[in-house]
Amino acid sequence: MRIARVVPTPSAALPARPIQVRKPVPEPIPPLLIAPPPPGWTPDRPAAMGPTGMATASLVLGIVALVLNVLLIPTVLAVVFGAVALAKGTAGRTRSIVGIVLGALGVVALGVQAAIAIPVLIGVQQAAVVRSMEASITNGLAQQGTAVTGVDCPAPGVVRAGATTVCTATGASGTALRVDVTFTDTAGGFTYRVGAA
């Protein structure tokens, strides 16, 4: 037995169609028309540090003045930069005002710190002068052969040449001795004279 082989003929096969590949066609870009500037017009040049930069500098320096209020420089610069930024224009106006306010608060804080620190420093200086006087008088009397158990001196107030104060020394027998102290300079140098209380 024979097997017949059937070969399709072109007429029996599917009709052949041409394959079309479509490429996107770019649309033409219309020309960009820019009108020329009006006569006499010139473009603005960017400033090196305009009002916004000055306002930001004022704000940052105001914060630094409050946080690290050890020098007056950031405080003054905060106020100056804020004022310059306000004078130049309205850009950054809020930052300028806040910088000026923080700078002013820095000045107030510095004043409060000075009002507290100056009396404290004067008190520390006077306490050191009193301790020095008491130790010097005790040692001087011991070298002269007068034994004392203690010397009490009041705070001298203003230490200047010619100022005087009176200290009280307690002798070994319990007797009180008057010690007249005269300051010789503003550094706390002094002379003393011992007498009966």
C-alpha positions as CSV (number, residue, x, y, z in Angstrom):
1,M,0.0,0.0,0.0
2,R,1.1,3.3,-0.8
3,I,0.6,6.5,1.0
4,A,0.1,9.5,-1.0
5,R,1.5,12.6,0.1
6,V,-0.5,15.7,-0.3
7,V,1.4,18.9,-0.8
8,P,-0.6,22.0,-0.6
9,T,-0.5,24.2,-3.6
10,P,-0.2,27.9,-3.3
11,S,-3.8,28.2,-4.2
12,A,-4.8,25.9,-1.3
13,A,-2.6,27.8,1.2
14,L,-3.7,31.0,3.0
15,P,-3.5,34.0,0.9
16,A,-0.2,35.9,1.5
17,R,-0.6,39.4,2.8
18,P,2.2,41.9,2.9
19,I,3.2,42.9,6.5
20,Q,3.2,46.6,7.0
21,V,5.3,48.1,9.7
22,R,4.2,51.5,10.8
23,K,6.8,54.0,12.1
24,P,5.6,56.9,14.1
25,V,5.8,60.0,12.1
26,P,7.0,63.0,14.1
27,E,4.9,66.0,14.0
28,P,6.7,69.1,12.9
29,I,7.6,71.4,15.8
30,P,6.1,74.9,15.2
31,P,8.7,77.6,15.4
32,L,8.9,79.4,18.7
33,L,8.1,83.1,18.3
34,I,9.5,85.4,21.0
35,A,8.7,89.0,20.8
36,P,11.6,91.3,21.2
37,P,11.8,93.3,24.5
38,P,10.4,96.8,24.4
39,P,12.8,99.6,23.6
40,G,14.9,100.8,26.6
41,W,14.3,97.6,28.6
42,T,17.3,95.9,30.2
43,P,17.2,92.6,32.1
44,D,17.7,92.6,35.8
45,R,21.1,91.4,37.1
46,P,21.0,89.1,40.2
47,A,22.4,90.9,43.2
48,A,25.3,89.3,45.1
49,M,23.2,89.3,48.3
50,G,19.7,90.6,47.9
51,P,17.1,91.3,50.5
52,T,16.3,87.7,50.9
53,G,19.9,86.7,51.6
54,M,20.3,89.6,54.1
55,A,17.0,88.6,55.7
56,T,18.2,85.0,56.1
57,A,21.5,86.2,57.5
58,S,19.7,88.4,60.0
59,L,17.5,85.5,61.1
60,V,20.4,83.1,61.5
61,L,22.6,85.7,63.4
62,G,19.6,86.5,65.6
63,I,19.3,82.8,66.6
64,V,23.1,82.6,67.2
65,A,22.9,85.7,69.3
66,L,20.3,84.2,71.6
67,V,21.9,80.7,71.8
68,L,25.6,81.7,72.0
69,N,25.3,85.2,73.5
70,V,29.0,85.5,74.5
71,L,29.8,88.3,72.1
72,L,27.9,91.3,71.0
73,I,29.0,90.9,67.3
74,P,26.2,88.4,66.1
75,T,23.6,90.5,67.9
76,V,24.7,93.7,66.2
77,L,25.0,92.0,62.8
78,A,21.5,90.5,63.1
79,V,20.0,93.9,63.7
80,V,22.1,95.6,60.9
81,F,21.4,92.9,58.3
82,G,17.7,92.9,59.2
83,A,17.5,96.7,58.8
84,V,19.3,96.6,55.5
85,A,17.1,93.9,54.1
86,L,14.0,95.8,55.2
87,A,15.3,99.0,53.5
88,K,16.1,97.1,50.2
89,G,12.6,95.7,49.6
90,T,9.8,93.5,50.7
91,A,11.4,90.1,49.8
92,G,12.1,88.2,53.1
93,R,10.4,90.9,55.2
94,T,9.2,88.4,57.9
95,R,12.7,87.0,58.2
96,S,14.2,90.5,58.5
97,I,11.8,91.5,61.2
98,V,12.3,88.2,63.2
99,G,16.1,88.7,62.8
100,I,15.8,92.3,64.2
101,V,13.6,91.1,67.1
102,L,16.0,88.2,67.9
103,G,19.0,90.6,67.7
104,A,17.2,93.0,70.1
105,L,16.4,90.2,72.5
106,G,20.1,89.2,72.3
107,V,21.0,92.8,73.5
108,V,18.5,92.5,76.3
109,A,19.8,89.1,77.3
110,L,23.3,90.4,77.2
111,G,22.2,93.3,79.5
112,V,20.6,90.9,81.9
113,Q,23.7,88.7,81.9
114,A,25.9,91.7,82.7
115,A,23.5,92.9,85.4
116,I,23.9,89.5,87.1
117,A,27.5,88.8,86.3
118,I,29.1,92.1,87.4
119,P,27.8,92.0,91.0
120,V,28.8,88.3,91.2
121,L,32.3,89.1,90.0
122,I,32.7,92.0,92.3
123,G,31.5,89.8,95.2
124,V,34.0,87.1,94.2
125,Q,36.8,89.7,94.1
126,Q,35.8,91.1,97.5
127,A,35.7,87.6,99.0
128,A,39.2,87.0,97.7
129,V,40.5,90.3,99.1
130,V,38.9,89.4,102.5
131,R,40.5,86.0,102.6
132,S,43.8,87.4,101.6
133,M,43.6,90.1,104.3
134,E,42.7,87.6,107.0
135,A,45.5,85.2,106.0
136,S,48.1,88.0,105.7
137,I,47.1,89.5,109.1
138,T,47.2,86.1,110.8
139,N,50.6,85.3,109.4
140,G,52.0,88.8,110.1
141,L,50.8,88.7,113.8
142,A,52.3,85.2,114.2
143,Q,55.7,86.4,112.9
144,Q,55.6,89.3,115.4
145,G,54.9,86.8,118.2
146,T,51.2,87.5,118.7
147,A,49.3,84.3,118.5
148,V,45.7,84.7,117.1
149,T,43.1,82.1,116.6
150,G,41.3,83.9,113.8
151,V,40.8,87.2,112.0
152,D,37.4,88.5,110.8
153,C,37.3,91.2,108.2
154,P,34.2,92.7,106.6
155,A,33.8,93.1,102.9
156,P,35.9,96.2,102.0
157,G,33.4,97.7,99.5
158,V,35.4,99.6,96.9
159,V,39.1,98.7,97.0
160,R,41.1,101.9,96.2
161,A,44.2,103.5,97.6
162,G,43.5,105.2,100.9
163,A,40.3,103.3,101.7
164,T,40.1,101.8,105.2
165,T,38.3,99.0,107.0
166,V,38.5,97.5,110.5
167,C,39.1,93.8,111.2
168,T,38.9,92.0,114.5
169,A,41.5,89.5,115.5
170,T,40.9,87.0,118.4
171,G,44.0,86.5,120.5
172,A,45.0,83.1,121.9
173,S,43.7,84.2,125.4
174,G,40.3,85.1,123.8
175,T,40.9,88.9,123.8
176,A,39.7,90.9,120.9
177,L,42.3,93.0,119.0
178,R,41.3,95.8,116.6
179,V,43.2,95.8,113.3
180,D,43.0,99.0,111.2
181,V,43.5,98.2,107.5
182,T,44.4,100.8,104.9
183,F,44.5,99.9,101.2
184,T,47.5,101.0,99.3
185,D,46.2,100.3,95.8
186,T,43.3,98.9,93.8
187,A,44.7,95.4,93.5
188,G,44.1,94.7,97.3
189,G,47.5,95.7,98.7
190,F,47.2,97.0,102.2
191,T,48.9,97.9,105.5
192,Y,47.5,97.3,109.0
193,R,48.0,98.4,112.5
194,V,47.0,96.4,115.6
195,G,45.5,98.0,118.7
196,A,43.2,97.0,121.6
197,A,39.6,96.5,120.6
